[in-house]
Amino acid sequence: MIIYIIRRCLMLFPILIGITFISFFILQLAPGDAASMMAGLDATKESIEAIRIELGLDRPIIVQYGIFLKNVLTGDLGQSLQTQNDVVAEIMPRFINTIKLAIASMVLGFPIGLIMGAMAALRQNSMVDYVMMGCVLFGISVPIFWSGLIYVVIFSVYLGWFPSGGAEGFSSIVLPAVTMAGPAAAMTARMARSSLLEVFRQDYIKTARAKGLKESKVLRSHALKNAMIPTLTIIGIQFGYLLGGAVLVETVFTWPGLGRLIIESISARDYPVVQAGVMLFAFCFVLVNLTVDILYVYLDPRITYE
């Protein structure tokens, strides 16, 4: 297991380098020019060209990428072209806000999804099952930006229970967390139901029931742990999507997160901030997947990594 973890950690480097390569060249293909935006609307061609030379934008693209990659490997992510602040200092407060929002959504959505999936599996083809799967279909189908706006209208405008945006206090995170938790709970519930139904067909579950164990005991001690492996995969993937998918929610609720910062930086052609944000999201996604792989062994000791 230790060797596997080390090997997976070493794989982070080529993955991150590949991501920086793709994102760097995609940004170069985008219309617009960072030097023109920094110089302003009334700038002359000479001043724009001077800024381009100062930023190194006059060099070939492959040379620019080589310089960027060299700086990244030495721990220098550069400065924001828009604010002239250090990129790390620029993105870390925003990243912490995004992590808070993703964790709040996960803590709220995944337990609800597991409970809904278990209830639907235990009452298969009953009214409870139909209601739960109807809620799942609704949660998967509704766009999060639409549900977020509905929550704002109901709970902020009409009821006044929660603020409509910002990040001032605990109440500010409730609506965006609920918005993001809906699809996560729906996906978790659907996978949990499917996995539990498969486990319920196994012989050891029939034996446990034949011994007279209560259904709740069968679920907790025998079925749930074995059904968690595919469910855990969905949870890991969903957490990664919560980080990246927070862009829309952060925009709707004006939440000062990293996703919103990346969108603003793309509009401003602030390439260093965009590159650092994409790398940070990619690193978190790979780290979550590694954590899920490690938890597999805890759930099923038969799983080994060679």
SERO-4910 file (N, C-alpha, C, O; in steps of 0.05 Angstrom, whole numbers):
BEGIN
 pado doro    nc1    nc2    nc3   cac1   cac2   cac3    cc1    cc2    cc3    oc1    oc2    oc3
  Met    A     16    -24      0      0      0      0     17     25      0     11     44    -14
  Ile    A     39     25     16     57     49     17     70     54    -10     72     76    -19
  Ile    A     78     32    -23     91     34    -49     70     45    -69     77     62    -86
  Tyr    A     46     36    -67     25     45    -85     19     75    -81     16     90   -101
  Ile    A     18     84    -56     14    112    -50     36    129    -61     32    150    -73
  Ile    A     61    120    -57     84    135    -67     83    137    -98     88    158   -110
  Arg    A     76    114   -111     74    114   -140     53    133   -150     56    147   -169
  Arg    A     30    133   -136      8    151   -144     16    180   -140      9    198   -156
  Cys    A     30    186   -118     39    213   -113     59    223   -135     58    246   -143
  Leu    A     76    204   -143     95    211   -165     81    216   -191     90    232   -208
  Met    A     58    203   -195     43    207   -219     30    235   -220     21    244   -241
  Leu    A     29    249   -197     17    275   -197     33    294   -215     20    311   -228
  Phe    A     59    291   -216     75    310   -231     69    310   -261     64    331   -272
  Pro    A     70    287   -275     63    288   -303     34    296   -308     28    309   -329
  Ile    A     16    289   -290    -12    297   -294    -15    328   -292    -28    340   -309
  Leu    A     -2    340   -272     -4    369   -269     10    383   -292      1    404   -301
  Ile    A     33    372   -301     47    385   -323     29    383   -348     28    403   -363
  Gly    A     16    361   -353     -2    358   -376    -25    378   -374    -32    390   -394
  Ile    A    -36    382   -350    -58    401   -347    -48    429   -352    -63    445   -365
  Thr    A    -25    436   -342    -14    463   -347    -10    468   -377    -14    490   -387
  Phe    A      0    447   -390      5    449   -419    -21    455   -434    -22    473   -451
  Ile    A    -41    439   -428    -67    443   -443    -79    470   -437    -88    484   -455
  Ser    A    -81    476   -411    -94    501   -403    -78    525   -413    -90    546   -421
  Phe    A    -52    524   -414    -35    546   -423    -41    552   -453    -45    575   -460
  Phe    A    -42    532   -469    -45    536   -498    -74    543   -504    -79    557   -524
  Ile    A    -93    533   -489   -121    541   -493   -125    570   -487   -139    584   -502
  Leu    A   -112    580   -466   -114    608   -459   -101    625   -481   -111    647   -487
  Gln    A    -80    615   -493    -67    631   -515    -85    633   -539    -82    652   -554
  Leu    A   -102    613   -543   -120    614   -566   -144    632   -562   -158    639   -581
  Ala    A   -149    639   -537   -172    656   -531   -168    684   -543   -146    694   -543
  Pro    A   -190    696   -553   -188    724   -564   -181    744   -542   -188    740   -519
  Gly    A   -169    766   -550   -162    786   -531   -132    786   -524   -118    768   -532
  Asp    A   -124    807   -511    -95    810   -504    -93    822   -476   -105    842   -470
  Ala    A    -76    808   -460    -72    817   -432    -60    845   -431    -67    861   -414
  Ala    A    -41    850   -449    -27    876   -449    -46    899   -455    -45    920   -443
  Ser    A    -64    895   -474    -84    915   -481   -103    921   -458   -110    944   -453
  Met    A   -111    900   -444   -129    904   -421   -115    918   -398   -127    934   -384
  Met    A    -89    912   -394    -75    925   -373    -69    954   -379    -69    971   -362
  Ala    A    -65    960   -405    -58    988   -413    -82   1006   -412    -79   1030   -407
  Gly    A   -106    995   -416   -130   1012   -416   -139   1019   -444   -126   1014   -464
  Leu    A   -163   1031   -445   -176   1037   -471   -161   1059   -486   -161   1058   -511
  Asp    A   -149   1078   -472   -137   1101   -485   -107   1097   -490    -93   1117   -497
  Ala    A    -97   1073   -486    -68   1069   -489    -59   1069   -518    -75   1062   -536
  Thr    A    -35   1078   -522    -24   1078   -549    -12   1051   -556     -7   1034   -538
  Lys    A     -7   1047   -582      5   1022   -590     33   1018   -578     41    996   -572
  Glu    A     48   1040   -575     75   1038   -563     74   1029   -534     90   1012   -526
  Ser    A     55   1040   -518     53   1032   -490     44   1003   -488     53    988   -470
  Ile    A     25    994   -506     16    966   -505     40    948   -512     43    927   -499
  Glu    A     55    955   -532     78    939   -539     99    938   -517    112    917   -513
  Ala    A    102    960   -503    121    960   -481    113    941   -459    129    927   -447
  Ile    A     87    940   -453     76    922   -433     80    893   -442     86    875   -426
  Arg    A     75    888   -468     79    861   -479    108    852   -475    113    829   -468
  Ile    A    127    869   -481    155    862   -477    161    857   -448    176    839   -441
  Glu    A    150    875   -431    156    872   -402    145    845   -391    158    833   -374
  Leu    A    122    837   -401    110    812   -391    120    787   -406    114    765   -398
  Gly    A    136    791   -427    146    769   -443    126    758   -463    130    736   -473
  Leu    A    105    773   -468     84    763   -486     93    765   -516     79    755   -533
  Asp    A    115    779   -521    125    781   -548    141    756   -557    147    753   -581
  Arg    A    147    739   -538    163    715   -544    145    693   -556    121    694   -553
  Pro    A    157    673   -569    141    650   -579    126    636   -556    135    636   -533
  Ile    A    104    624   -563     87    612   -542    101    590   -528     99    588   -503
  Ile    A    116    573   -542    130    551   -529    151    561   -509    156    549   -489
  Val    A    164    584   -516    183    596   -497    169    607   -473    179    604   -450
  Gln    A    146    620   -477    130    629   -454    122    606   -435    124    608   -411
  Tyr    A    114    584   -448    106    561   -431    130    549   -416    128    542   -393
  Gly    A    153    548   -429    177    538   -416    185    555   -392    192    545   -371
  Ile    A    183    582   -395    189    599   -372    169    595   -350    176    594   -326
  Phe    A    143    593   -357    122    589   -337    127    563   -322    125    562   -298
  Leu    A    133    541   -337    137    515   -324    161    515   -306    161    504   -284
  Lys    A    183    528   -315    207    531   -298    200    545   -272    209    537   -250
  Asn    A    185    567   -273    178    582   -249    160    565   -231    163    566   -206
  Val    A    142    549   -242    124    533   -226    140    511   -211    136    506   -187
  Leu    A    160    499   -225    176    478   -212    193    489   -190    201    474   -172
  Thr    A    199    515   -191    215    527   -169    197    540   -148    207    553   -130
  Gly    A    171    536   -150    152    546   -131    143    575   -135    130    587   -118
  Asp    A    149    586   -158    142    613   -164    118    613   -184    122    607   -208
  Leu    A     95    620   -175     71    620   -192     66    647   -204     47    651   -218
  Gly    A     84    666   -199     83    692   -212     65    712   -198     57    707   -175
  Gln    A     59    733   -212     42    755   -201     17    758   -218     17    752   -243
  Ser    A     -4    766   -206    -28    771   -220    -24    795   -239    -15    816   -230
  Leu    A    -32    792   -264    -29    814   -283    -49    836   -277    -46    859   -286
  Gln    A    -71    830   -263    -92    849   -258    -87    865   -233    -91    890   -233
  Thr    A    -78    852   -211    -74    866   -186    -45    869   -178    -39    884   -159
  Gln    A    -27    856   -192      2    856   -186      9    843   -159     31    847   -149
  Asn    A    -10    829   -148     -5    814   -123      6    787   -129      3    776   -151
  Asp    A     19    775   -109     29    748   -112      5    729   -117    -16    731   -104
  Val    A      9    710   -136    -14    693   -144    -23    676   -120    -47    672   -116
  Val    A     -4    665   -104    -11    648    -82    -28    664    -62    -49    654    -52
  Ala    A    -20    689    -56    -35    705    -38    -62    713    -49    -81    718    -35
  Glu    A    -64    713    -76    -89    720    -89   -110    697    -88   -133    702    -84
  Ile    A   -100    673    -92   -119    651    -95   -125    636    -69   -146    623    -67
  Met    A   -107    636    -50   -111    620    -26   -136    627    -10   -151    609     -2
  Pro    A   -141    653     -5   -167    659     10   -191    650     -6   -211    641      6
  Arg    A   -190    653    -32   -213    644    -49   -215    613    -48   -237    602    -48
  Phe    A   -192    600    -49   -193    571    -49   -204    560    -22   -219    541    -22
  Ile    A   -197    573      0   -207    565     26   -238    568     26   -252    550     37
  Asn    A   -248    589     14   -277    593     13   -291    571     -4   -312    561      3
  Thr    A   -278    563    -26   -289    542    -42   -288    515    -28   -308    500    -29
  Ile    A   -267    510    -13   -265    485      3   -287    484     24   -300    464     28
  Lys    A   -291    507     37   -313    508     57   -340    502     45   -356    486     56
  Leu    A   -345    513     22   -371    508      8   -373    479     -1   -395    467      2
  Ala    A   -352    468    -11   -353    440    -21   -356    421      3   -372    402      1
  Ile    A   -343    425     25   -345    408     49   -373    410     61   -385    390     68
  Ala    A   -384    435     62   -411    438     73   -431    424     55   -450    411     65
  Ser    A   -428    425     29   -446    411     11   -443    381     14   -463    367     12
  Met    A   -419    371     17   -414    343     20   -426    333     47   -440    312     47
  Val    A   -422    347     68   -432    339     94   -463    339     94   -475    322    107
  Leu    A   -474    356     79   -504    358     77   -515    338     57   -535    325     63
  Gly    A   -502    335     34   -514    320     12   -510    290     14   -529    275      9
  Phe    A   -486    281     21   -480    252     20   -495    236     41   -505    215     34
  Pro    A   -497    244     66   -513    229     85   -543    227     76   -555    206     79
  Ile    A   -553    249     66   -581    249     57   -584    229     33   -604    215     32
  Gly    A   -564    229     15   -565    211     -7   -564    182      2   -578    165     -9
  Leu    A   -547    176     21   -545    148     31   -571    139     44   -580    117     40
  Ile    A   -583    157     60   -609    150     73   -631    146     52   -646    127     55
  Met    A   -632    163     33   -652    160     12   -648    134     -4   -668    120    -10
  Gly    A   -623    128    -11   -617    104    -25   -624     79     -9   -635     59    -20
  Ala    A   -618     79     17   -624     56     34   -654     53     37   -664     30     36
  Met    A   -669     75     41   -698     72     43   -710     61     18   -729     45     19
  Ala    A   -700     71     -5   -711     61    -31   -705     32    -35   -722     17    -45
  Ala    A   -681     23    -27   -673     -5    -31   -689    -24    -12   -697    -45    -20
  Leu    A   -693    -15     13   -708    -31     32   -737    -33     24   -750    -53     32
  Arg    A   -748    -13     10   -776    -13      3   -778    -14    -28   -793      2    -39
  Gln    A   -764    -32    -41   -763    -32    -70   -792    -36    -81   -808    -52    -72
  Asn    A   -797    -20   -102   -822    -21   -117   -847    -13    -99   -869    -20   -106
  Ser    A   -841      1    -78   -863     11    -61   -866     41    -66   -851     53    -82
  Met    A   -885     54    -53   -889     82    -56   -865     98    -47   -857    119    -58
  Val    A   -852     88    -25   -827    101    -15   -806    101    -37   -792    121    -41
  Asp    A   -802     78    -50   -782     76    -71   -788     96    -94   -770    109   -104
  Tyr    A   -813     97   -102   -821    115   -124   -816    144   -117   -807    160   -133
  Val    A   -823    151    -92   -820    179    -83   -790    186    -82   -782    208    -92
  Met    A   -774    168    -71   -745    174    -69   -732    176    -96   -716    195   -101
  Met    A   -739    159   -115   -728    160   -142   -738    184   -157   -724    195   -175
  Gly    A   -763    193   -151   -773    217   -163   -757    241   -154   -751    259   -170
  Cys    A   -750    242   -128   -734    264   -118   -706    263   -130   -694    283   -136
  Val    A   -695    238   -134   -669    235   -146   -669    246   -175   -651    261   -183
  Leu    A   -689    239   -190   -692    248   -218   -694    279   -218   -682    291   -236
  Phe    A   -709    290   -200   -711    319   -199   -685    332   -192   -677    352   -204
  Gly    A   -670    321   -172   -645    332   -164   -623    331   -185   -607    349   -187
  Ile    A   -624    310   -202   -604    307   -223   -611    325   -247   -593    336   -260
  Ser    A   -637    329   -252   -646    343   -276   -645    373   -274   -640    387   -293
  Val    A   -650    384   -250   -653    413   -247   -625    425   -247   -608    417   -231
  Pro    A   -620    445   -264   -594    459   -264   -590    474   -237   -609    485   -226
  Ile    A   -565    474   -228   -560    485   -201   -563    516   -201   -570    527   -181
  Phe    A   -558    529   -225   -561    558   -225   -591    565   -223   -597    586   -211
  Trp    A   -609    548   -234   -637    554   -232   -647    549   -204   -662    565   -192
  Ser    A   -639    526   -192   -648    520   -164   -637    541   -145   -650    549   -126
  Gly    A   -612    551   -150   -601    571   -133   -617    597   -134   -621    609   -113
  Leu    A   -626    605   -158   -642    629   -160   -669    625   -147   -679    644   -135
  Ile    A   -680    601   -149   -706    596   -135   -703    599   -105   -719    610    -91
  Tyr    A   -681    587    -94   -676    590    -65   -672    619    -57   -682    627    -35
  Val    A   -659    634    -74   -656    663    -67   -683    677    -66   -688    692    -47
  Val    A   -700    671    -85   -726    685    -86   -743    677    -62   -756    694    -49
  Ile    A   -743    651    -55   -760    641    -33   -749    649     -6   -762    661     10
  Phe    A   -723    641     -1   -713    643     26   -699    669     32   -694    676     55
  Ser    A   -692    685     12   -680    711     16   -699    734     11   -701    752     28
  Val    A   -712    733    -12   -729    756    -19   -756    755     -3   -763    775     10
  Tyr    A   -770    732     -4   -796    731      9   -795    726     39   -807    740     55
  Leu    A   -779    706     47   -778    698     75   -757    714     91   -760    718    115
  Gly    A   -736    721     78   -715    736     91   -699    720    111   -688    732    130
  Trp    A   -698    694    108   -684    678    128   -654    678    124   -639    677    143
  Phe    A   -645    679     99   -616    678     93   -609    700     74   -625    710     59
  Pro    A   -584    709     75   -575    730     56   -573    718     28   -570    694     24
  Ser    A   -577    735      8   -577    727    -20   -549    723    -31   -546    713    -53
  Gly    A   -529    733    -18   -501    730    -28   -481    739     -8   -488    747     15
  Gly    A   -456    737    -16   -434    745      2   -425    722     19   -434    699     16
  Ala    A   -406    728     37   -395    707     55   -391    718     83   -370    717     95
  Glu    A   -413    730     93   -413    742    119   -427    723    139   -451    724    142
  Gly    A   -412    707    153   -423    690    174   -433    664    163   -433    658    139
  Phe    A   -443    647    182   -452    620    176   -476    620    158   -479    603    140
  Ser    A   -494    639    162   -519    639    146   -515    643    117   -531    635    100
  Ser    A   -492    655    109   -486    660     81   -480    634     65   -484    634     41
  Ile    A   -471    614     79   -463    589     65   -486    570     62   -484    550     48
  Val    A   -509    575     76   -531    555     76   -542    551     49   -544    529     39
  Leu    A   -551    572     36   -564    570     10   -546    559    -12   -554    540    -26
  Pro    A   -521    569    -15   -504    556    -35   -497    527    -29   -495    511    -47
  Ala    A   -494    520     -3   -489    492      4   -512    474     -3   -509    452    -13
  Val    A   -536    484      3   -561    468     -3   -563    465    -33   -571    443    -43
  Thr    A   -557    486    -48   -559    484    -78   -540    463    -89   -548    448   -107
  Met    A   -515    462    -79   -496    443    -89   -501    415    -78   -494    395    -91
  Ala    A   -513    413    -54   -518    387    -42   -540    372    -56   -540    347    -55
  Gly    A   -558    385    -70   -580    371    -83   -571    351   -104   -578    327   -101
  Pro    A   -556    359   -125   -546    339   -144   -528    317   -132   -529    294   -140
  Ala    A   -512    325   -112   -494    306    -99   -510    285    -84   -504    261    -86
  Ala    A   -531    293    -70   -548    274    -56   -563    256    -75   -567    232    -70
  Ala    A   -572    267    -98   -587    251   -118   -569    230   -130   -577    207   -132
  Met    A   -545    237   -138   -526    217   -149   -519    195   -129   -518    172   -135
  Thr    A   -514    204   -104   -508    185    -83   -531    166    -77   -527    142    -74
  Ala    A   -555    176    -77   -579    160    -71   -583    139    -93   -589    116    -87
  Arg    A   -579    147   -118   -583    128   -140   -563    106   -139   -570     82   -143
  Met    A   -538    113   -134   -517     92   -133   -520     74   -108   -516     50   -110
  Ala    A   -528     86    -85   -531     71    -61   -554     51    -64   -552     28    -56
  Arg    A   -576     59    -76   -599     41    -81   -590     18    -99   -596     -5    -92
  Ser    A   -577     24   -121   -568      3   -139   -549    -17   -126   -552    -41   -129
  Ser    A   -530     -6   -110   -511    -24    -97   -524    -41    -76   -517    -65    -73
  Leu    A   -542    -29    -60   -555    -44    -39   -573    -66    -51   -574    -88    -40
  Leu    A   -587    -61    -72   -603    -81    -85   -586   -105    -94   -594   -128    -93
  Glu    A   -562    -99   -104   -544   -120   -113   -534   -136    -89   -532   -161    -91
  Val    A   -528   -123    -67   -518   -136    -43   -541   -153    -31   -535   -175    -22
  Phe    A   -565   -143    -31   -588   -158    -19   -593   -185    -33   -605   -203    -22
  Arg    A   -583   -188    -58   -587   -213    -72   -565   -234    -65   -567   -257    -74
  Gln    A   -545   -226    -49   -524   -245    -43   -533   -265    -22   -551   -261     -6
  Asp    A   -519   -288    -22   -527   -310     -4   -523   -303     25   -539   -311     42
  Tyr    A   -502   -288     32   -497   -282     60   -518   -264     72   -523   -265     96
  Ile    A   -531   -248     55   -553   -232     65   -578   -249     70   -592   -246     90
  Lys    A   -583   -268     52   -605   -287     57   -600   -303     82   -619   -309     97
  Thr    A   -575   -311     87   -568   -326    112   -573   -309    136   -584   -319    156
  Ala    A   -565   -284    135   -569   -266    158   -598   -263    164   -607   -262    187
  Arg    A   -614   -260    144   -643   -257    148   -655   -283    158   -673   -283    175
  Ala    A   -645   -306    148   -655   -332    158   -649   -337    187   -664   -351    201
  Lys    A   -627   -324    197   -620   -327    225   -638   -310    243   -636   -311    268
  Gly    A   -656   -294    231   -674   -279    247   -665   -251    254   -677   -238    271
  Leu    A   -643   -241    241   -634   -214    247   -653   -194    237   -666   -197    216
  Lys    A   -655   -172    251   -673   -150    243   -662   -137    217   -638   -138    212
  Glu    A   -679   -126    202   -671   -114    176   -651    -92    180   -633    -88    164
  Ser    A   -655    -76    202   -636    -55    207   -608    -66    214   -588    -54    206
  Lys    A   -607    -88    228   -582   -101    234   -568   -112    209   -544   -110    205
  Val    A   -584   -124    192   -574   -134    166   -562   -112    150   -541   -115    137
  Leu    A   -576    -89    149   -567    -66    134   -541    -55    145   -522    -50    130
  Arg    A   -540    -51    171   -516    -38    183   -492    -57    183   -470    -48    175
  Ser    A   -496    -82    191   -473   -100    195   -464   -115    170   -440   -122    168
  His    A   -481   -119    151   -474   -137    129   -477   -123    101   -459   -126     84
  Ala    A   -498   -108     97   -503    -97     70   -489    -71     65   -477    -67     43
  Leu    A   -491    -52     84   -482    -25     78   -452    -23     71   -445     -9     53
  Lys    A   -436    -37     87   -407    -35     83   -399    -46     56   -382    -34     42
  Asn    A   -411    -68     47   -405    -80     21   -416    -63     -2   -405    -64    -24
  Ala    A   -437    -49      3   -449    -32    -18   -435     -5    -20   -440     10    -39
  Met    A   -417      1     -2   -404     27     -1   -382     31    -22   -375     53    -28
  Ile    A   -372      9    -33   -349     12    -51   -357     27    -76   -344     47    -82
  Pro    A   -377     19    -91   -385     35   -115   -396     62   -106   -393     82   -121
  Thr    A   -410     63    -83   -420     89    -74   -398    108    -67   -400    132    -72
  Leu    A   -377     97    -55   -354    114    -48   -341    126    -73   -331    148    -72
  Thr    A   -341    110    -94   -330    121   -120   -345    145   -129   -333    165   -136
  Ile    A   -372    143   -128   -389    166   -135   -384    190   -117   -383    213   -126
  Ile    A   -381    184    -91   -376    206    -71   -350    220    -78   -349    245    -77
  Gly    A   -329    205    -84   -303    217    -91   -305    234   -115   -295    257   -116
  Ile    A   -318    224   -136   -321    239   -161   -338    264   -156   -332    285   -167
  Gln    A   -360    260   -141   -377    283   -136   -363    305   -120   -368    329   -125
  Phe    A   -346    298   -102   -331    318    -87   -313    334   -106   -311    359   -103
  Gly    A   -301    320   -125   -285    335   -145   -302    353   -161   -294    376   -167
  Tyr    A   -326    344   -169   -345    361   -184   -355    384   -167   -360    405   -178
  Leu    A   -357    380   -141   -366    402   -124   -346    425   -124   -353    448   -123
  Leu    A   -320    417   -125   -299    438   -126   -300    453   -153   -300    478   -153
  Gly    A   -302    438   -175   -303    451   -201   -330    463   -208   -332    484   -220
  Gly    A   -351    449   -199   -378    459   -205   -387    482   -188   -409    492   -192
  Ala    A   -371    490   -169   -378    512   -152   -378    539   -167   -387    559   -156
  Val    A   -368    539   -192   -366    564   -207   -394    577   -210   -397    601   -204
  Leu    A   -414    561   -219   -440    572   -223   -453    581   -197   -465    603   -195
  Val    A   -450    565   -176   -462    572   -151   -449    597   -139   -462    614   -128
  Glu    A   -423    598   -141   -408    622   -131   -417    647   -146   -417    669   -135
  Thr    A   -423    644   -172   -432    667   -187   -461    676   -179   -466    700   -175
  Val    A   -478    656   -175   -506    662   -167   -507    676   -140   -522    695   -136
  Phe    A   -491    666   -121   -492    676    -94   -470    695    -87   -465    702    -64
  Thr    A   -455    704   -108   -432    722   -104   -414    712    -82   -404    728    -65
  Trp    A   -409    686    -82   -392    674    -62   -363    678    -71   -356    671    -93
  Pro    A   -346    689    -54   -318    696    -62   -300    671    -62   -282    668    -46
  Gly    A   -305    653    -81   -290    628    -83   -271    629   -107   -269    648   -122
  Leu    A   -256    607   -109   -235    605   -129   -247    602   -157   -237    613   -176
  Gly    A   -269    588   -160   -282    585   -186   -290    611   -197   -286    617   -221
  Arg    A   -302    628   -181   -310    655   -190   -286    672   -197   -286    687   -217
  Leu    A   -264    669   -182   -239    683   -188   -228    675   -215   -218    691   -230
  Ile    A   -229    649   -221   -219    639   -246   -235    651   -270   -223    659   -290
  Ile    A   -261    652   -267   -278    663   -288   -271    693   -292   -268    702   -315
  Glu    A   -268    708   -270   -260    736   -272   -233    739   -285   -228    757   -301
  Ser    A   -214    721   -278   -187    723   -288   -186    716   -318   -170    727   -333
  Ile    A   -203    697   -327   -205    691   -355   -214    715   -371   -204    721   -392
  Ser    A   -234    729   -361   -244    753   -374   -223    775   -376   -222    790   -395
  Ala    A   -206    777   -355   -185    797   -354   -159    788   -366   -139    802   -366
  Arg    A   -158    763   -377   -134    751   -388   -112    750   -368    -88    754   -374
  Asp    A   -119    745   -343    -99    743   -321    -89    714   -321    -98    698   -304
  Tyr    A    -71    707   -339    -62    680   -343    -50    667   -318    -57    644   -313
  Pro    A    -33    680   -303    -21    667   -280    -42    657   -259    -39    636   -248
  Val    A    -62    673   -254    -83    665   -235    -99    642   -246   -105    623   -231
  Val    A   -105    642   -271   -120    620   -283   -104    594   -282   -115    573   -274
  Gln    A    -79    596   -289    -62    572   -288    -60    561   -260    -62    536   -256
  Ala    A    -55    578   -241    -53    568   -213    -79    556   -203    -78    536   -189
  Gly    A   -101    569   -210   -127    558   -201   -133    531   -213   -143    513   -199
  Val    A   -127    528   -239   -132    502   -252   -114    481   -240   -123    458   -235
  Met    A    -89    487   -235    -71    468   -223    -81    459   -195    -79    436   -188
  Leu    A    -90    478   -180   -100    472   -153   -124    454   -153   -126    436   -137
  Phe    A   -143    460   -172   -166    443   -174   -158    414   -183   -169    395   -173
  Ala    A   -139    413   -202   -130    386   -211   -117    371   -189   -121    347   -186
  Phe    A   -100    384   -173    -87    371   -151   -107    360   -131   -104    337   -121
  Cys    A   -127    376   -125   -147    367   -105   -163    343   -116   -169    324   -102
  Phe    A   -170    343   -142   -185    321   -154   -169    296   -153   -180    275   -146
  Val    A   -143    296   -160   -126    272   -159   -123    263   -130   -123    239   -125
  Leu    A   -120    282   -111   -117    275    -83   -142    261    -72   -140    242    -57
  Val    A   -165    270    -81   -191    257    -72   -192    229    -83   -200    211    -69
  Asn    A   -185    225   -108   -185    199   -120   -166    180   -106   -172    156   -102
  Leu    A   -143    190    -98   -124    173    -83   -135    165    -56   -132    143    -47
  Thr    A   -149    184    -42   -161    178    -16   -183    157    -19   -185    139     -2
  Val    A   -198    158    -41   -219    138    -46   -207    111    -50   -217     91    -39
  Asp    A   -185    109    -65   -172     84    -70   -162     71    -44   -163     47    -40
  Ile    A   -152     88    -26   -142     78      0   -165     68     17   -162     48     31
  Leu    A   -188     82     16   -211     73     32   -223     47     22   -236     33     37
  Tyr    A   -218     40     -3   -227     15    -14   -217     -8      3   -231    -27      9
  Val    A   -191     -7     11   -178    -28     26   -191    -31     53   -194    -53     64
  Tyr    A   -199     -8     65   -212     -9     91   -240    -23     89   -248    -38    106
  Leu    A   -254    -16     68   -281    -28     64   -280    -57     56   -297    -73     64
  Asp    A   -260    -65     40   -258    -92     31   -228   -101     32   -213    -94     14
  Pro    A   -220   -115     53   -192   -123     57   -182   -141     34   -158   -145     31
  Arg    A   -200   -152     18   -192   -169     -4   -179   -154    -26   -164   -165    -43
  Ile    A   -183   -127    -27   -172   -110    -48   -142   -105    -41   -136    -97    -19
  Thr    A   -125   -110    -60    -96   -106    -56    -86    -90    -80    -96    -92   -102
  Tyr    A    -65    -74    -75    -52    -59    -96    -23    -68    -99     -8    -68    -80
  Glu    A    -17    -77   -123     10    -87   -128     25    -67   -145     49    -72   -152
***
